[in-house]
Amino acid sequence: MTNFWETVLNFAQTTTARLSTKLVQDFGQLQPSLKTDGSLITTDDKWADDEIRNAIYDTFPSHDVLSEEGDHIFGGAEWCWVIDPIDGTTNFTRGIPIWGISMGLLYQGEPVFGYVHFPTIGQSFHGYWYGSSSANGSNGAFLNNRPIHTSSDSPSNSHFFNVCARSIAVFQKPLPCKVRMLGVTTYNFLSVAAGAALAGVESTPKVWDLAAVWAIVQAAGGVLVPLQEESVFPLKEGEDYSDRSFPTLVVSRAELLTVFQPLVQFLGEKR
């Protein structure tokens, strides 16, 4: 199994590095179009999606793929990659350098490995989290191959709480930290994994926003809490995830749930 995980990590590293050459060249240069859900898409999103999908099928022919720009139905395969070819397309098109390539690997519907590469800022996160699954290995989270862990600090005006554009209603309540809006779901949550922020919330993330960071954040010591009764993972066979959002709170340690969850729980209310 060790060789398998070495193959998985090497595949994620080489694939994202190969795609980054073109993406960095096109960064801030492409005219986006509007998808039906109101989000942006570029020709590079589609190109990168095809490239990653084909690379997975070539290297792991028995693995399935679920992606933002491709298939949205979970087929129930034992191993399934969940990918977002460009997380942060708006930043990518507007010339803001925080955007990344996100790849999560699910075993029996549960995230066990995540890799997110941010080419323009030179940061690559990866992690292994086996939880209660029977996929064997050692848990761990890394930034540029160096171990990372969530912060043990208490909230203060010199610490960060990350929000998304659709969660700014939290500003109506007193907040225990400075607020940051990074514009990229994966980076929002990974900054908690790396100890840079104490918590983060996303109001409308999809499974391809969450799969990779689900493994990395937990491996770093963080806690992810769905703000709706339904859990995100394991994915359900035959389920169409194209328009399913999963409001999610991430905190650096379980003790901070009582601080942050009351501030954001309303984001999980059915609209």
Helices and strands as residue ranges (DSSP letters): H 2-26, E 33-34, E 40-41, H 43-59, E 64-67, E 79-87, H 89-94, E 100-107, E 110-118, G 119-121, E 123-128, E 140-143, E 146-147, E 160-162, G 165-172, E 178-180, H 185-193, E 199-202, H 207-219, E 223-226, E 248-251, G 254-256, H 257-264, G 265-268
